[in-house]
Amino acid sequence: MYSRPLSPRGQLPDSYPEAIWKLFGGYLAAIWRLFGGYLAAIWRLLVSYLAAIGQLFGGSLAALWRLFGNCLAAVWLLFGSYLAAVEMPGIEPALCLYSSFNRRLIVD
């Protein structure tokens, strides 16, 4: 009786359908690995973009806060100089009250 020699394990399949299924399985596994790599790369990119946006937002927020503080300080200085320069009825200007030159004149 004639018997076909068996192929070494893992090298050649015994039939064409088995070879096709093995090839298809290899392609499917390669596509799955490629898809997983793409998903991992997209995820890393998204996380890095979100981190960069967070840093930009934090920096912008800090800059806006400093700008608001500087504007508030400038308005306060303008308001103070306005009060020092304006003579109100019955009240001496604050500049005259707190000037060291005028204080020397008043004390002497």
C-alpha positions in Angstrom: 0.0 0.0 0.0 1.2 3.4 -0.9 1.4 6.0 1.8 2.4 9.6 1.4 5.3 10.8 3.6 4.2 13.3 6.2 5.6 16.8 6.0 7.7 18.0 8.9 5.6 19.8 11.5 5.1 23.5 10.9 6.6 23.6 7.4 4.2 22.3 4.7 0.5 21.7 5.2 -1.0 18.5 4.1 -3.6 19.9 1.7 -4.4 23.1 -0.2 -7.4 24.1 1.9 -5.2 23.8 5.0 -2.5 25.9 3.3 -5.1 28.5 2.4 -6.5 28.6 5.9 -3.0 28.8 7.3 -2.1 31.7 5.0 -5.3 33.5 5.7 -4.7 33.1 9.5 -1.2 34.5 9.1 -2.5 37.5 7.1 -5.3 38.0 9.7 -2.8 37.9 12.5 -0.5 40.4 10.7 -3.4 42.7 10.0 -4.5 42.5 13.6 -1.0 43.3 14.9 -0.7 46.2 12.4 -4.1 47.5 13.5 -3.1 47.3 17.2 0.1 49.2 16.5 -1.8 51.9 14.7 -4.3 52.2 17.6 -1.5 52.4 20.1 0.3 55.1 18.1 -2.9 57.1 17.7 -3.6 56.7 21.4 -0.1 58.0 22.3 -0.5 60.9 19.8 -3.9 61.8 21.3 -2.5 61.7 24.9 0.5 63.9 23.9 -1.8 66.4 22.2 -4.0 66.6 25.2 -1.0 67.1 27.5 0.3 69.9 25.2 -3.2 71.6 25.1 -3.3 71.3 28.9 0.1 73.0 29.2 -0.9 75.7 26.8 -4.2 76.3 28.6 -2.4 76.4 31.9 0.2 78.9 30.6 -2.5 81.0 29.0 -4.6 81.0 32.1 -1.5 82.1 34.2 -0.7 84.8 31.6 -4.3 86.1 31.7 -4.3 86.1 35.5 -1.0 88.2 35.5 -2.5 90.5 32.9 -5.6 91.0 35.0 -3.5 91.7 38.1 -1.3 94.2 36.2 -4.4 96.0 34.8 -6.0 96.1 38.2 -2.7 97.5 39.7 -2.5 100.2 37.0 -6.2 101.2 37.5 -5.5 101.4 41.3 -2.4 103.6 40.7 -4.4 105.8 38.3 -7.3 106.1 40.8 -4.8 106.9 43.6 -3.1 109.6 41.5 -6.4 111.0 40.6 -7.5 111.2 44.2 -4.1 112.8 45.1 -4.5 115.4 42.3 -8.1 116.4 42.7 -9.1 118.9 45.3 -12.3 118.1 47.0 -14.3 120.8 48.7 -13.3 121.1 52.3 -10.6 118.5 52.0 -7.0 119.2 51.2 -5.4 117.2 48.4 -3.8 114.0 49.7 -0.6 115.0 48.0 -0.2 118.1 50.2 -1.0 116.1 53.3 1.6 113.4 52.8 4.3 115.3 51.1 7.4 115.6 53.3 8.1 119.1 52.0 4.7 120.3 53.0 4.8 118.5 56.3 8.1 120.4 57.1 6.4 123.7 56.2 3.3 122.9 58.4 5.4 121.7 61.4 7.8 124.6 61.2 
